[in-house]
Amino acid sequence: MCREVFKKFKACLNVQGGNAHRADYDAINVVYKSLQQDREQADISDIIRQLHQVVDEAIETQGDQVGEESEAYDISKIDFDRLRQEFERSPSERTTVQNLKQAIETRLQRLLAQNPLRTDFQQHYEKIVAEYNREKDRVTIEQTFEALLTFEQSLEDEERRSLREGLDEESLAIFDLLRKPDLDAADIRKIKAVAVELLARLKAEKLKIDHWRDKEMTRDAVRLTIRDYLWSDDTGLPVEAYTEEDVNNKAEEVFRHVYRVYPTAPSPYYAATAL
């Protein structure tokens, strides 16, 4: 229903009197983003609760509070050893694996959408699934469950990497695109600053233009801003570590990423992490 409102509002942008409904549009958009956040932030713990009926003991939760909404379970607080024990006693192991796969796929796709350099996680996951699909005997099912739990914890670690790097998720994606092997600590600090400041400039200027991706002139303006920023002696990449070809390649990679994830600013791909 929300998406239908968005389509109709967009179609009426040039209709006289259409702007009078912007407040209603904005309110519905807030509701829509909230619903999306709830869906995207779902983790495997709720599935485990339904299948094993042990989440109350496996997860640290607050006591029931009448009249208050319950918070989403925090996967970092799951007692995985306890879940493995319950899995071994479960009569529905195959169902458990399927539900775990579905939850991980949702989380993995969100991480891949936010950062194009996470394809190694995709390849690792596909290898686990391929091995599972070849032969679904009891041993394979149990091994897959173990592999999926380990993989889920690696996704959790990747989601926390932005905190370790001192960046938000959006800046981390730019930083990953700009980074190259064998950089020293000073160069890494410089590139982090470049990622943060370049993204801030784009979001403050070029990406605020409505439908900037639709016109060649506005697309070229974004591409030129990125390239000039990375080339600049004052703001750009460390000249000792990056060749002319490096800078051109990095500028194009950043542009492709920006084009994909910023149809609007702020980006819908990072809406949940920004709230």
Helices and strands as residue ranges (DSSP letters): H 2-11, G 18-21, H 22-40, H 44-52, H 55-58, G 75-77, H 80-89, H 93-114, H 119-134, H 138-159, H 161-165, H 169-178, H 185-204, G 206-208, G 212-214, H 216-231, H 244-261, G 268-270, H 271-274
